[in-house]
Amino acid sequence: MLFELRDVSLARGDRQIFAGLSLDIDEGATAILGPSGVGKSTLLRLLNRLADPDRGAVRFRGRDVGSLDPLALRREVALVPQLPALLPGTVADNLAFAAELAGRAVDESVLARAGLDATFAGRPADRLSVGEQQRAMLARALVQHPSVLLLDEPTSALDPEARDAVEATLRDLRGERGLSTVLVTHDPAQAERLADRTERLAAA
């Protein structure tokens, strides 16, 4: 089992996001669907300890994530957020930062895997389009060689051609690296294309 959530509750101020949520996520590719505001993005943050539950347990391959070093966990379980959050500097600077955190050498071939050509390495991150930033975020995650990718609407700002290229990359990575993915998407058709199984969240 990749992730197990047991009786997880989480509130933000007066808003109850999860109330006693229990969920199993298998190795492989899982899509998370549900209406807006139901907590899909928050679920991803729980899986790599960018958020902690108020009550209940989250386990990663049988280990309680609360017992794991958060930075080590995030190298293993990399999040690609919906809203890009690149660091100042070039795309290459972003790759170098992520690679150093993971104790790995920079491998700029990840740019092509994310649908960017090699010329993007020298481009300032703040001059990229939103769609290009999303792909750079995917490359930054891949340079750490994670075993799990958490994908929060990873193609929401892409045109159909770029979306298809990123989806092809994700399918290839599964085959080549045995990468597991947890995909949050609003698009049931994308879930069908990229996931082995679908989980639906309901309001707390």
C-alpha positions in Angstrom: 0.0 0.0 0.0 1.4 3.4 -1.0 -0.6 5.7 1.4 -3.1 4.9 4.1 -5.3 7.6 5.8 -7.1 6.5 8.9 -9.8 8.6 10.6 -8.1 11.9 9.4 -9.7 15.2 10.5 -8.5 18.6 9.5 -9.9 22.1 10.0 -8.8 25.5 8.8 -10.3 28.1 11.1 -14.1 27.5 11.2 -14.0 25.3 8.1 -13.9 21.5 8.5 -12.0 20.1 5.5 -11.9 16.4 6.5 -13.9 14.7 9.2 -12.8 11.1 9.9 -11.5 10.5 6.4 -10.2 7.0 5.7 -8.7 6.2 2.4 -6.2 3.7 0.8 -4.1 4.7 -2.2 -2.3 1.8 -3.9 1.0 1.8 -5.7 0.6 2.8 -9.4 -1.5 5.7 -10.6 -4.5 7.1 -8.7 -6.7 10.0 -9.6 -8.5 12.1 -7.0 -11.7 13.6 -8.2 -14.3 15.7 -6.4 -16.1 19.1 -6.4 -14.2 22.3 -5.9 -13.4 23.0 -2.3 -13.7 19.4 -1.1 -10.0 19.3 -0.1 -8.3 17.6 -3.0 -5.2 19.8 -2.9 -5.1 19.6 0.9 -5.1 15.8 0.6 -1.9 16.0 -1.4 -0.3 18.2 1.2 -1.1 15.7 3.9 0.7 13.0 1.9 4.1 14.7 2.1 3.6 16.7 5.4 3.1 20.1 3.9 0.1 19.9 6.2 -0.5 17.6 9.3 -4.0 16.4 10.4 -5.6 17.5 13.6 -6.5 13.9 14.3 -5.8 10.5 12.7 -2.9 8.9 10.9 -1.3 9.2 7.5 1.0 6.3 6.5 3.5 6.1 3.6 4.3 2.5 2.7 3.4 1.5 6.2 5.3 4.2 8.1 3.5 7.0 9.9 4.5 10.2 8.1 4.6 12.0 11.4 7.7 9.9 12.3 9.5 10.8 9.1 11.8 13.7 8.4 9.7 16.1 6.3 12.5 17.1 3.9 13.5 13.5 3.3 9.8 12.6 2.8 9.4 15.4 0.3 12.4 14.2 -1.7 10.8 10.8 -2.0 7.2 12.1 -2.5 7.5 15.2 -4.7 4.6 17.7 -5.1 4.0 19.5 -8.4 1.5 22.3 -7.3 -1.2 23.8 -9.4 0.2 27.3 -9.0 3.9 27.4 -10.0 6.3 28.4 -7.2 9.7 28.7 -8.9 12.7 30.3 -7.2 14.3 33.5 -8.5 16.9 32.9 -11.1 17.0 30.6 -14.1 15.3 27.3 -14.7 18.8 25.7 -14.4 19.1 27.4 -11.0 15.9 25.8 -9.9 17.0 22.4 -11.1 20.4 22.8 -9.3 18.6 23.8 -6.0 16.3 20.7 -6.1 19.2 18.4 -7.1 21.3 19.6 -4.2 18.5 19.1 -1.8 18.3 15.5 -3.0 22.1 15.0 -3.0 22.1 14.3 -6.8 23.8 15.7 -9.8 21.8 18.0 -12.1 20.4 16.1 -15.0 19.0 18.6 -17.5 17.5 15.9 -19.6 14.5 16.3 -17.2 13.6 19.4 -19.2 12.8 17.3 -22.2 10.9 14.8 -20.1 8.7 17.8 -18.9 8.2 19.1 -22.5 10.8 21.9 -22.5 13.8 22.0 -24.8 17.3 22.6 -23.6 17.3 26.3 -24.2 14.9 26.8 -21.3 17.8 26.0 -18.9 19.1 29.5 -19.2 15.8 31.3 -19.1 14.8 33.4 -16.1 12.0 31.6 -14.3 9.9 34.8 -13.9 9.8 35.3 -17.7 8.1 32.0 -18.4 4.5 31.7 -19.2 2.3 29.9 -16.6 2.2 26.8 -18.8 6.0 26.8 -19.1 6.4 27.4 -15.3 4.2 24.3 -14.7 6.5 22.2 -16.9 9.5 23.7 -15.2 8.0 22.7 -11.8 7.6 19.1 -13.1 11.3 19.1 -14.3 12.3 20.4 -10.8 10.5 17.6 -9.2 11.9 14.9 -11.5 15.5 16.0 -11.0 15.2 14.6 -7.4 14.3 11.2 -8.7 11.3 10.7 -6.4 9.4 7.4 -6.3 6.1 9.2 -6.0 4.8 12.3 -7.8 1.8 14.3 -6.3 0.3 16.2 -9.2 -2.2 19.0 -8.5 -3.9 19.9 -11.8 -0.5 19.7 -13.6 -1.9 20.6 -17.0 -4.5 23.2 -16.1 -2.6 26.0 -17.8 -1.5 24.1 -20.9 -2.9 24.0 -24.4 -4.1 20.6 -25.7 -0.8 19.9 -27.5 1.3 20.7 -24.4 -1.1 18.8 -22.2 -0.8 15.7 -24.4 3.0 15.9 -24.2 3.1 16.1 -20.4 0.6 13.3 -20.1 2.8 11.2 -22.4 5.8 12.0 -20.1 3.9 10.8 -17.1 3.0 7.6 -18.7 6.6 7.0 -19.8 7.9 7.7 -16.4 5.7 5.1 -14.9 7.0 2.5 -17.3 10.7 3.5 -17.0 11.0 4.3 -13.4 8.1 2.5 -11.7 7.0 5.9 -10.6 3.7 6.1 -8.6 1.5 9.1 -9.1 -1.4 10.7 -7.3 -3.2 13.1 -9.6 -5.7 15.7 -8.6 -7.8 16.7 -11.6 -11.1 18.2 -12.4 -11.2 16.3 -15.7 -12.6 12.7 -15.5 -11.3 12.1 -19.0 -7.8 12.9 -17.9 -8.2 10.7 -14.9 -9.2 7.8 -17.2 -6.1 8.5 -19.4 -3.6 8.7 -16.6 -4.9 6.6 -13.7 -5.4 2.9 -12.9 -8.1 3.8 -10.4 -10.1 6.8 -9.3 -11.0 8.0 -5.8 -13.8 10.5 -5.2 -13.8 12.9 -2.3 -17.0 14.2 -0.8 -17.6 17.2 1.4 -16.8 16.8 5.1 
